[in-house]
Amino acid sequence: MPELPEVETLVRQLQPASGARIESVDVLDERLRLAGEALAGTVISSVRRRGKNIVLDLGETGHLVIHLRMSGRLRLERSEAEIPYTRLILRLDSGESVFFINPRRLGTAILCKSGFDANLGLEPLEEPFTAGALSELASSSRAPIKSLLMDQRKIAGVGNIYAAESLWRAGIDPRRPANTLTEDESKMLHSSLVSILTEAIDQLGTTLGSSVSDYRPTSGEAGSFQNRLFVYGREGEDCSRCGTTIARTVQQGRSTCYCPNCQM
């Protein structure tokens, strides 16, 4: 599933759509349950990210909120291979179109007429998310620290890849109860998380495969942060820091890879 860096990458590439008027809408998938006529004629005042959501601000009409789920992407250009998987087209007065490409049909596009309120937590790249804020969240939770990092009600946008990598970089066992972290460990984890998310955005995110369902920042290129993954997907390999074999466990139905020696 695209996480914060992937969604942020797509949002930045959609900025030319800001200020454009939606002239017409093609809803190509009945699962979206979206009334295109409600969007026609509206102006996209801004395109932004909230957690893992792409939010198109449409003034008094509300917000078009798109969640990409497992395989979705939103872009101004599409490849020939993506044409059969295009589920929504916003045709703009600029001559461009916004394409919602959704191979597995799991993504959603919802018009929130009264505002977007998704009960999301702190944005990890914004000022309120300090080391102290993370320490406070951790101290009040007995959940495994990796589960806390992925709890969208607490911290918005972090998923399996970046939680695992941040914990490895900070040397913290993903299974530890969050409230056992010391203040220094919270500071290290905060620094690790912020730096990894920033680096991943600079690398245009993580592309893990070559199929039409795999995340790609544009129709023709891949992200490159997968070349900097130290534990995610590396079960059975040697830890690059200490040489111990990377282990795998399951937390809340999701795989977690970690080093049993240098993550304490």
C-alpha positions in Angstrom: 0.0 0.0 0.0 1.4 3.5 -0.8 2.5 5.2 2.4 3.2 8.8 3.2 6.3 9.2 0.9 4.5 7.7 -2.1 1.3 9.7 -1.6 3.4 12.9 -1.0 5.3 12.2 -4.2 2.0 11.9 -6.2 0.6 15.0 -4.5 3.6 17.1 -5.5 3.3 16.0 -9.1 -0.4 16.9 -9.1 0.3 20.6 -8.2 -0.3 21.8 -11.8 -3.9 20.9 -11.3 -4.3 23.5 -8.5 -6.4 26.4 -9.7 -7.9 24.4 -12.6 -11.6 24.0 -13.2 -13.1 20.6 -13.6 -15.0 20.7 -16.9 -16.3 17.1 -17.0 -15.9 13.9 -15.1 -15.8 10.3 -16.3 -16.7 7.8 -13.6 -15.5 4.4 -15.1 -16.1 2.2 -12.1 -19.5 1.8 -10.4 -17.7 0.8 -7.2 -16.7 4.4 -6.6 -20.3 5.4 -6.1 -19.3 8.9 -7.1 -21.6 11.4 -8.8 -19.5 13.1 -11.5 -22.0 15.9 -12.0 -21.4 17.0 -8.5 -17.8 17.7 -9.4 -18.2 19.3 -12.8 -17.8 23.0 -12.7 -15.8 23.1 -9.5 -12.4 24.6 -9.1 -9.5 22.6 -7.5 -8.2 25.2 -5.1 -5.4 23.0 -3.8 -4.1 19.4 -3.8 -2.7 18.2 -0.5 -2.0 15.1 1.5 -3.5 14.1 4.8 -2.1 10.8 6.1 -2.3 8.4 3.2 -5.2 10.4 1.5 -5.0 12.7 -1.4 -7.3 15.6 -0.8 -8.6 17.9 -3.6 -10.1 21.0 -2.1 -13.2 22.1 -4.1 -14.3 25.2 -2.3 -17.9 25.2 -1.1 -18.5 21.9 -2.8 -16.3 20.2 -0.3 -13.3 17.9 -0.6 -12.7 15.0 -3.0 -10.8 12.5 -0.9 -8.9 9.7 -2.6 -7.4 6.8 -0.7 -5.1 4.7 -3.0 -5.3 1.4 -1.0 -3.1 -1.4 -2.4 -2.5 -0.4 -6.0 -4.0 3.0 -6.7 -2.3 6.1 -8.0 -3.4 9.6 -9.2 -1.5 11.4 -11.9 -1.7 13.8 -14.8 -0.3 11.3 -17.3 -0.8 7.6 -17.8 0.9 4.9 -19.7 -0.8 2.7 -22.3 -0.7 -0.2 -19.8 -2.6 1.9 -17.2 -5.5 2.8 -19.6 -7.6 -0.4 -18.8 -7.2 0.3 -15.1 -8.3 4.0 -15.1 -11.4 4.3 -12.9 -11.9 8.0 -12.8 -11.0 10.9 -15.1 -11.3 14.6 -14.1 -11.0 16.7 -17.3 -9.7 20.2 -16.6 -10.0 23.5 -18.4 -6.2 23.6 -18.6 -6.4 20.8 -21.2 -5.0 18.3 -18.7 -6.7 15.4 -17.0 -6.4 13.9 -13.6 -6.4 10.1 -13.9 -7.3 7.7 -11.0 -5.6 4.4 -11.9 -6.8 1.6 -9.6 -5.8 -1.9 -10.9 -7.2 -3.9 -7.9 -10.3 -1.6 -7.6 -9.7 -1.2 -3.8 -9.1 2.5 -3.9 -11.8 4.9 -3.0 -12.9 8.4 -4.1 -15.3 10.1 -1.8 -16.8 13.6 -2.0 -16.9 15.0 1.5 -19.4 17.9 1.3 -19.2 19.0 4.9 -15.4 18.8 5.3 -12.8 16.0 5.6 -12.5 14.6 9.1 -10.9 11.1 9.1 -9.9 11.0 12.8 -6.2 11.0 11.8 -3.3 11.7 14.1 -0.2 13.8 14.0 1.5 14.4 10.6 5.1 13.1 11.2 6.7 15.8 9.0 4.9 18.7 10.6 6.0 20.8 13.6 3.6 19.4 16.2 5.2 16.0 15.8 8.1 16.4 18.1 10.2 13.9 20.0 8.2 14.9 23.1 4.9 14.3 21.3 6.1 10.8 20.3 7.3 10.1 23.8 3.9 11.1 25.2 2.1 8.8 22.7 4.4 5.9 23.5 4.2 6.4 27.3 0.4 6.1 27.2 0.3 2.9 25.1 1.0 -0.7 25.9 0.7 -1.7 22.2 3.9 -2.9 20.4 5.8 0.1 19.3 5.5 -0.8 15.6 1.7 -1.1 16.0 1.7 2.4 17.6 3.7 3.9 14.7 1.2 2.4 12.2 -1.9 3.5 14.1 -3.4 6.2 11.9 -5.3 7.7 14.8 -2.0 8.5 16.5 0.4 9.1 13.6 -0.9 9.7 10.1 0.7 8.1 7.0 3.2 5.6 8.4 2.8 2.0 7.2 4.7 -1.3 7.4 7.7 -0.3 5.3 8.7 2.9 7.1 7.8 1.7 10.6 10.1 -1.3 10.2 12.9 0.7 8.7 12.7 3.5 11.4 12.8 0.9 14.2 15.8 -0.8 12.7 17.6 2.5 12.3 16.8 3.4 16.0 17.8 0.0 17.2 14.4 -0.7 18.8 12.6 -4.1 18.8 9.3 -3.7 17.0 7.6 -6.0 19.5 8.4 -3.9 22.6 5.5 -2.3 24.4 5.5 1.3 23.5 5.5 2.5 27.1 8.8 0.8 27.8 10.7 3.2 25.6 13.0 5.6 27.4 13.1 9.3 26.6 16.3 8.8 24.7 14.9 6.0 22.7 11.9 8.1 21.8 14.2 10.8 20.6 16.2 8.3 18.4 13.0 6.9 17.0 11.6 10.3 16.2 14.8 11.3 14.4 14.9 8.0 12.5 11.3 8.2 11.4 11.5 11.8 10.2 14.8 11.3 8.4 13.6 8.1 6.7 10.3 9.6 5.5 12.2 12.7 4.2 14.8 10.5 2.4 12.0 8.3 0.9 10.3 11.4 -0.5 13.5 12.6 -2.0 13.9 9.1 -3.7 10.3 9.3 -5.0 9.1 6.5 -2.7 9.5 2.7 -2.8 8.7 0.6 -5.8 8.7 -3.1 -5.0 7.7 -4.7 -8.3 7.3 -4.1 -12.0 3.6 -5.0 -12.6 0.9 -2.5 -13.3 -0.3 -2.9 -9.7 3.0 -1.7 -8.2 3.5 1.9 -7.1 5.4 4.1 -9.6 5.7 7.8 -9.2 5.1 8.5 -12.9 4.1 6.3 -15.8 7.6 5.7 -16.8 9.9 5.5 -13.8 10.2 3.8 -10.4 10.9 5.2 -7.0 14.3 4.2 -5.6 14.1 4.0 -1.8 13.8 0.2 -2.1 17.5 0.3 -2.6 17.9 1.6 0.9 15.7 -0.9 2.8 17.7 -2.7 5.5 15.1 -5.0 7.1 11.8 -4.8 5.2 11.4 -7.9 3.0 14.9 -9.1 4.0 14.0 -12.1 6.1 16.9 -14.6 6.2 19.5 -12.1 5.0 22.4 -10.8 7.2 21.8 -7.6 9.0 24.1 -5.0 7.5 24.9 -3.5 10.9 25.8 -6.6 12.9 25.6 -9.6 10.6 22.8 -11.4 12.5 20.2 -13.1 10.3 17.1 -10.9 9.8 14.1 -12.5 11.5 10.4 -12.3 10.7 7.3 -12.2 12.9 3.7 -11.3 12.4 2.0 -8.4 14.1 -1.7 -7.6 13.6 -1.6 -9.8 10.5 1.3 -8.0 8.9 4.9 -9.2 8.5 7.6 -7.6 10.5 11.2 -8.1 9.7 13.8 -7.1 12.3 17.3 -7.9 13.6 17.0 -10.0 16.8 20.5 -8.8 17.9 20.8 -5.1 17.4 17.1 -4.2 17.9 16.6 -4.2 21.6 
